[in-house]
Each structure stands twice: as C-alpha cells, then as structure tokens.
Amino acid sequence: MSGRNTPTPPGPTSKWVLIGLILLGLNAWAQYLLWFDDLGLVRWQDTQRQLREVRQEVRLAEERIQLLKEEILMIEKEHVALEEVARRNLGLVYPDEILFIISEE
C-alpha cells in the first residue's frame, strides 16, 4: 500500500480555512450591500444631494410666488388710482359709457 496515494482526511486546519473563506465571502457580500445596494451609502448620499436640490428649488419657487403676490396687490391698488387719473386727465371711458365734455368758455 505504499504505492497508492490515499487522500488524507480533512484535518483541523482545512476546517478553519473553509470557515475563514466563508466568513470572507460573507464580509465581501455585506460590504457590497452597505456601499452599493439600493439602501447603501452611495444611494443615500445621492438621495441627500437630490433632496438639497429640490429644497433649493422649492425655496426659490416660494420666493417667486411671494413676489408675484406682492406684485398683484400692488397692481390692484394702483389699478384703481391709475384708472381714476386716466378717466380724469385722458378721457378714458368704457364702451358702454358716454363722455360729455363741457367747456368753460
């Protein structure tokens, strides 16, 4: 039997190597999930960047809305005064009105 190569049964060292490889594979998988999965840190950072951009756009839109509201109020207030001046000085009339001009001469 000295000429035959008989496989040696797995010893304690090969068992620890197998456990180490399994743990290494699980660690690599966990690192992938942590960094690159849909719930990973890379995705989270991208989502935070998008959130900051959207908040900035919302803030600019709210400022624009406020300016437009102020402009509308100003136009409504000035509209009455402007119409009064135009009617008195320029003879502005509506289509259903008749304008009588009486000269003082």
Rosetta constraint file for C-alpha pairs under 8 A:
AtomPair CA 10 CA 14 HARMONIC 5.98 0.50
AtomPair CA 10 CA 15 HARMONIC 7.09 0.50
AtomPair CA 11 CA 15 HARMONIC 6.64 0.50
AtomPair CA 12 CA 16 HARMONIC 6.53 0.50
AtomPair CA 13 CA 17 HARMONIC 6.29 0.50
AtomPair CA 14 CA 18 HARMONIC 6.19 0.50
AtomPair CA 15 CA 19 HARMONIC 6.30 0.50
AtomPair CA 16 CA 20 HARMONIC 5.98 0.50
AtomPair CA 17 CA 21 HARMONIC 6.18 0.50
AtomPair CA 18 CA 22 HARMONIC 6.22 0.50
AtomPair CA 19 CA 23 HARMONIC 6.16 0.50
AtomPair CA 20 CA 24 HARMONIC 6.02 0.50
AtomPair CA 21 CA 25 HARMONIC 6.12 0.50
AtomPair CA 22 CA 26 HARMONIC 6.21 0.50
AtomPair CA 23 CA 27 HARMONIC 6.04 0.50
AtomPair CA 24 CA 28 HARMONIC 6.20 0.50
AtomPair CA 25 CA 29 HARMONIC 6.21 0.50
AtomPair CA 26 CA 30 HARMONIC 6.07 0.50
AtomPair CA 27 CA 31 HARMONIC 6.13 0.50
AtomPair CA 28 CA 32 HARMONIC 6.26 0.50
AtomPair CA 29 CA 33 HARMONIC 6.32 0.50
AtomPair CA 30 CA 34 HARMONIC 6.09 0.50
AtomPair CA 31 CA 35 HARMONIC 6.16 0.50
AtomPair CA 32 CA 36 HARMONIC 5.54 0.50
AtomPair CA 32 CA 37 HARMONIC 6.72 0.50
AtomPair CA 33 CA 37 HARMONIC 4.69 0.50
AtomPair CA 33 CA 39 HARMONIC 7.67 0.50
AtomPair CA 33 CA 40 HARMONIC 6.09 0.50
AtomPair CA 34 CA 39 HARMONIC 7.52 0.50
AtomPair CA 34 CA 40 HARMONIC 4.72 0.50
AtomPair CA 34 CA 41 HARMONIC 6.30 0.50
AtomPair CA 35 CA 40 HARMONIC 4.66 0.50
AtomPair CA 35 CA 41 HARMONIC 5.02 0.50
AtomPair CA 35 CA 42 HARMONIC 5.74 0.50
AtomPair CA 35 CA 43 HARMONIC 8.00 0.50
AtomPair CA 36 CA 40 HARMONIC 5.17 0.50
AtomPair CA 36 CA 41 HARMONIC 6.93 0.50
AtomPair CA 36 CA 42 HARMONIC 6.01 0.50
AtomPair CA 36 CA 43 HARMONIC 7.01 0.50
AtomPair CA 37 CA 43 HARMONIC 7.44 0.50
AtomPair CA 38 CA 43 HARMONIC 6.16 0.50
AtomPair CA 39 CA 43 HARMONIC 6.37 0.50
AtomPair CA 39 CA 44 HARMONIC 6.76 0.50
AtomPair CA 40 CA 44 HARMONIC 6.19 0.50
AtomPair CA 41 CA 45 HARMONIC 6.08 0.50
AtomPair CA 42 CA 46 HARMONIC 6.32 0.50
AtomPair CA 43 CA 47 HARMONIC 6.13 0.50
AtomPair CA 44 CA 48 HARMONIC 6.18 0.50
AtomPair CA 45 CA 49 HARMONIC 6.25 0.50
AtomPair CA 46 CA 50 HARMONIC 6.27 0.50
AtomPair CA 47 CA 51 HARMONIC 6.09 0.50
AtomPair CA 48 CA 52 HARMONIC 6.27 0.50
AtomPair CA 49 CA 53 HARMONIC 6.35 0.50
AtomPair CA 50 CA 54 HARMONIC 6.18 0.50
AtomPair CA 51 CA 55 HARMONIC 6.09 0.50
AtomPair CA 52 CA 56 HARMONIC 6.20 0.50
AtomPair CA 53 CA 57 HARMONIC 6.28 0.50
AtomPair CA 54 CA 58 HARMONIC 6.12 0.50
AtomPair CA 55 CA 59 HARMONIC 6.12 0.50
AtomPair CA 56 CA 60 HARMONIC 6.24 0.50
AtomPair CA 57 CA 61 HARMONIC 6.10 0.50
AtomPair CA 58 CA 62 HARMONIC 6.08 0.50
AtomPair CA 59 CA 63 HARMONIC 6.25 0.50
AtomPair CA 60 CA 64 HARMONIC 6.20 0.50
AtomPair CA 61 CA 65 HARMONIC 6.11 0.50
AtomPair CA 62 CA 66 HARMONIC 6.18 0.50
AtomPair CA 63 CA 67 HARMONIC 6.26 0.50
AtomPair CA 64 CA 68 HARMONIC 6.17 0.50
AtomPair CA 65 CA 69 HARMONIC 6.14 0.50
AtomPair CA 66 CA 70 HARMONIC 6.25 0.50
AtomPair CA 67 CA 71 HARMONIC 6.11 0.50
AtomPair CA 68 CA 72 HARMONIC 6.07 0.50
AtomPair CA 69 CA 73 HARMONIC 6.27 0.50
AtomPair CA 70 CA 74 HARMONIC 6.12 0.50
AtomPair CA 71 CA 75 HARMONIC 6.07 0.50
AtomPair CA 72 CA 76 HARMONIC 6.08 0.50
AtomPair CA 73 CA 77 HARMONIC 6.18 0.50
AtomPair CA 74 CA 78 HARMONIC 5.94 0.50
AtomPair CA 75 CA 79 HARMONIC 5.52 0.50
AtomPair CA 76 CA 80 HARMONIC 6.87 0.50
AtomPair CA 77 CA 81 HARMONIC 7.00 0.50
AtomPair CA 78 CA 82 HARMONIC 5.73 0.50
AtomPair CA 79 CA 83 HARMONIC 5.93 0.50
AtomPair CA 80 CA 84 HARMONIC 6.23 0.50
AtomPair CA 81 CA 85 HARMONIC 6.37 0.50
AtomPair CA 82 CA 86 HARMONIC 6.13 0.50
AtomPair CA 83 CA 87 HARMONIC 5.99 0.50
AtomPair CA 83 CA 92 HARMONIC 7.98 0.50
AtomPair CA 84 CA 88 HARMONIC 6.14 0.50
AtomPair CA 85 CA 89 HARMONIC 5.76 0.50
AtomPair CA 85 CA 90 HARMONIC 7.49 0.50
AtomPair CA 86 CA 90 HARMONIC 4.95 0.50
AtomPair CA 86 CA 91 HARMONIC 6.49 0.50
AtomPair CA 86 CA 92 HARMONIC 5.60 0.50
AtomPair CA 87 CA 91 HARMONIC 4.86 0.50
AtomPair CA 87 CA 92 HARMONIC 4.30 0.50
AtomPair CA 87 CA 93 HARMONIC 6.57 0.50
AtomPair CA 88 CA 92 HARMONIC 7.44 0.50
AtomPair CA 91 CA 99 HARMONIC 7.70 0.50
AtomPair CA 93 CA 97 HARMONIC 6.01 0.50
AtomPair CA 93 CA 98 HARMONIC 7.30 0.50
AtomPair CA 93 CA 99 HARMONIC 6.91 0.50
